[in-house]
Amino acid sequence: MKIDKYSAILGNTVGFHDMDTLTDNRPLASLPFGGKYRLIDFPLSNLANAGIRSVFGIFQQDNISSVFDHIRSGREWGLSTLLSHYYLGIYATKVEDSIVDKEYYAQLLTYLKRSGSNQTVALNCDVLVNLDLNQVFHLHNTTEQAITVVYKKLPKEQISDVNSILEIDETDKVIGHKLFEDKNLEHYNMSTDLFVVDTQFLIEKLEEEATKDAPRKLRYVLRDLAVDVHAFAYEYTGYLSNIHSVKSYYDANRDMLDSQKFYSLFAPNQKVYTKVKNEEPTYYAVNSNVKRSQFASGSIVRGQVEGSVISRNATIEENAKVINSIVFPRVRVAKGAKVEFAIVDKGVEIAEGVTVRGTESNPIVLSKGSIVTEDIIR
């Protein structure tokens, strides 16, 4: 495969999100997942496994220092070689805005024209999937359509009102799309907003969009173009999580405690890469009690952990309990404290004897760096 055959445009999100305080100080792409990963690791790994070494990143949030810190040289995803290049575009527009300024397309078009690629992949960080892009490329190149879009059949509970639902004919062509509406169907054809597009065709269409008085973000343009050209619809049947809310993010993490879902996402032939950290293993004290949980490195466990995902360098003290929760790095749960149905952000300290309890349908989020000294019960 030629190194410049494909290029990629990586976005932060596909829609508006109800993520409480989790994305106040970081893009959604930087959220931890499964203890040791970030959400951005999955699209970057999809690209790396397909041999794509040219990536243009678009991030709308003001604070993306965590993205720079995580990606750095891009070595883990093969983006640090002499033949590779990647960019992180930073824009002041909000995630909720559908309109962009002229600079958005100026930079995007410059990248595409310089890429020399035959096809371009557009994908985002909030549809959690481990997809073999080479299969999508193969099917794209056997059709006469300029666009291929990936979709998955999902129940309404896993879809938000900003996701695009595709209307697909008997020949797997897209003939329509609209935002999600509940019609009491068993499943809906939810677009992942992952597109493979012929690069020259994309350049021409984006040049047209850039001349408009109110040019739209890329995803809105691609959604409409997919209908205009009757794009080929590729059905993905593996594990997928649509991260659009606190609950969906919580559920996706806890899905990894299910071995079938874990191995579906972390398929042996599709590796997931992340920034390497050489740390000591997690320490489990003699009196610790751990059941059906997942741990990253560097933590100390002296208490009870059950049904939870624990990130790096967390401390669970004696007689403390962490039940059905997601714990970010450098969290400390003091003696006798109890945490249940919660997402505990980075650097949180829960004082001795304090109880934090949400519900499975409405987990509590403890904001980054907070010190909890009183009970929080929902």
KARA-V422947 format. One record per backbone hydrogen bond with DSSP energy under -1.0 kcal/mol. CO is the residue of the C=O (numbers start at 1). NH is the residue of the N-H. Records with the same first field share a line. If there is no record, write none. Layout:
CO=NH  NH
//
This chain:
2=5
5=118  119
7=121
8=56
9=123
10=58
18=246
19=22
21=24
27=30
28=31
29=40
31=39
33=37
37=33
38=41
39=42
40=44
41=45
42=46
43=47
44=48
45=49
47=52
48=51
53=85
54=8
55=87
56=10
57=89
59=91
64=68
65=69
66=70
67=71
68=72
71=74
74=77  79
75=78
81=84
85=55
87=57
89=59
94=97
98=217
102=106
103=107
104=108
105=109
106=110
107=111
108=112
109=113
110=114
111=115
118=199
119=7
120=197
121=9
122=195
123=11
126=243
128=241
131=133
132=135
133=137
134=138
135=139
136=140
137=141
146=198
147=232
148=196
149=234
150=192
151=236
152=190
154=188
155=158
156=159
160=163
163=180
164=191
165=178
167=175  176
169=172
172=233
173=169
176=167
178=165
188=154  190
189=166
190=152
194=150
195=122
196=148
197=120
198=202
199=203
200=204
201=205
202=206
203=207
204=208
205=209
206=210
209=212
215=100
217=221
218=222
219=223
220=224
221=225
222=226
224=228
225=229
226=231
231=174
232=149
234=151
241=128
242=244
244=18
245=249
246=250
247=251
248=252
249=253
250=254
251=255
253=256
254=257
255=258
258=262
259=263
260=264
261=265
262=266
265=267
267=270
277=279
280=298
283=301
285=288
289=305
291=307
294=310
297=313
299=283
300=316
301=285
303=289
304=322
305=291
306=324
308=294
309=327
310=296
312=330
314=300
315=333
316=302
317=320
318=336
320=304
321=339
322=306
323=341
325=309
326=344
327=311
329=347
331=315
332=350
333=317
334=337
335=353
337=321
338=356
339=323
340=358
341=364
342=326
343=366
344=328
345=348
346=369
348=332
349=372
350=334
351=354
354=338
355=376
356=340
357=378
362=359
364=343
366=345
367=370
370=349
372=351
376=357
//
